[in-house]
């Protein structure tokens, strides 16, 4: 019938199916019964269908779908290593060319093995850092405005792709909704109840243990995206609305509880365990409701141990008129959201918010320069995100994270025999390298004269961040440019084994300042800014 339908379509469409190049996979009892069906060859090997390999040989399908793609990503990274990319350029390559190869497969296949995910992450960070991480991975994955480089976390991306399926599962017009609800009807629940739970480990998610792995991953990933309720701040109404089963608020022996006999008897929420007068229901009350009595006394004791003691601080008389949560609305970072219109980015942002860690040196600068926590977003925008040149953005990013190369760092790594400065023989840390060394102070003195205020070390690191205007943009750009050129000159001399000289450093900075004058003024056409740059070049 299927072939006849295809042939009828071909007559009208003008196309033709080449049966000699067509393969089919038989299922069930027909698996090994035929070698051909209506001229189509039968195979048990993996077959590529719409970009995905399917077949009876699961090992072969896994290797072709995941391992081969992982190898292709590594080859891609090796080819891009030959180019001199900034850390932001590398992040762009990973996000747009690397991870994009996995997005389609991750959205319709079960997760790859944890070992494979870790290997992919290892390949990504080896490409970004050349084998040795200089900044915490949980920091690098953040947005530029938050102190990261915007590198996509592959594990979070996989989970977000799975969580995005939740809006399809709750859609009453979708076939998957009817299939899942049909399975859950044996427990007297539906997909909305399952999505209100908080269990994130499929091995402990008892209610869905017989669902295919793909759907288990959807539900567990969705629960990871949600905001977990704080037990200390929960209200009595919210407590009464809580689902009992597979809820992280109610654990016994460090595992969530789930008694299918109780769910089948309609006992689903905390409010179902209490009488109208607020008292915990007795054994007789549950005996009249439960369908099966096997092991129910032990289960009753567990429920009373886990839930009753938590309910003592609430007036549970409210249970008589409490209604469950609204359908399709679930708690996330910034409140309740309806998931019917949410896409992968929404779920990824929620996962990223939980995993991201602010740069380590941010707290140090808070104490050193009395920086308010809310100011860092402006600092990262001015020094990194809005900087005209990605090379200077990378320089500023490494400066803020204290990962620039200096003799003190090389001495600690045992790459040098001394931590002294090559020019003045003082201990060389980052501050000395760029600002304190007597051979670079002349550059900063001339800039201070041109700008009519003293340029301090705080300005070099953090810039001016209290406002957003062309003047402050000019100041941040010029200061960052000079610091970058000082650093570049010193690193060039050390790589080429040349002697560092103050006159050569000043000449190098001056020439670059003249050559990049137009670019430095890209953000503004004000003549006063141009005159300041020209005056600084003359003074140098």
Secondary structure, 3 states (H helix, E strand, C coil): CHHHHHHHHHHHHCCCCCHHHCEECCCHHHCCCCCEECCEEECCCCEEECCEEECCCHHHHHHHHHHHHHHHHHHHHHHHCCCCCCHHHHHHHHHHHHCHHHHHHHHHCCCCCHHHHHHHHHHHHHHHHCCCCCCCHHHHCCCHHHCCCCCCCHHHHHHHHHHCCHHHHCCCCCHHHHHHHHHHHHHCCCHHHHHCCCCCCCCCCHHHCCCCHHHHHHHHHHHHHCCCCCHHHCCHHHHHHCECCCCCCCEECCEECCCHHHHHCCCCEHHHHECCCCCECCHHHHHCCCCCCCCHHHHHHHHHHHHHHHHCCCCHHHHHHCCCCCCCEEEECCEEEEHHHCCHHHHHHHHHHHHCCCCHHHHHHHHHHCCCHHHHHHHHHHHHHCCCCHHHHHHHHHHHCCCCCCHHHHHHCCCCCCCECCCCCCECCHHHHHHHCCCCHHHHHHHHHHHCCCCCHHHHHHCCCCCCCHHHHHHHHHHHHHHHHHHHHHHHHHHCCCCCCHHHHHHHHHHHHHHCHHHHCCCCCCHHHHHHHHHHHHHC
